[in-house]
Amino acid sequence: MSIVTINMIKGRSNELKEKVIINVSKTIADTLSIPIERVSITINESEKENVGIGGVVASKTDIKI
């Protein structure tokens, strides 16, 4: 079993997160030569206030999600 955790800032659509899960799962399965059923993906979402980028709180930047 391969377990992958993805951390991202909140705000992306469910459809986009589904695409991430599908594409990352395929890539991991292909790279490791394992069945895709043995790949587990978890997405953790954080508020901008809880993320720092370059020493600045993300909510104080113009970062686009």
N, C-alpha and C positions, 0 to 999 in steps of 0.2 A: 504494500500500500504506500502510495506517495501522498503526502499531505502538504498542501500549499495554502499559505495564508496571505491574503492581499489586504493591505491597509490603504484606505483612500479617504479623501474628504467627502462628506455627505453631499448629495445633490444630483447624482447621476440617476438616470431613469432605470427602471427594472429591466427594460429591453437591452440597454447598454451593458448592464451588469451581467445579464445572461450571455451576451456575446463574449464578454471577458472570460466567463466561466468556460464556455465552449472552446474558445481559441486556446486558452491556457491549458485546459485539459488535453486537447489534441496535441499540443506541442510537447507537453510533459510525456504523454504516452508514446509519441513517436520517438522522442529523444532517448527515452529509457527502454524502448522496445517492450512496453507492457500494455496490457489491455486497458482501454480508457476507463473501464469499470473499476480499476484499481487506483484511480486518481480522485482525491478528495480536495475540493476547493472551498475555502471559507473567505468571505469578504467581510472585513471589519470597517465600519464607517465612523469617522470622527467629525465633530463640528469643527469649523475653521478656528474657533477660539482655543481648541485643544491641540493645534498643530503649529509647529514652528518651522519656518523655511528660511535658511540663511540668517538665523538669529532673530527673526521677526515673526510675531504671531500672524498666522495666515489671514486672519480676519482683518488685519491692518495692511494687507497688500492688495494688489489688483490681480492676484492669481485667478485664473479661470479654471473651472473644473471641467 
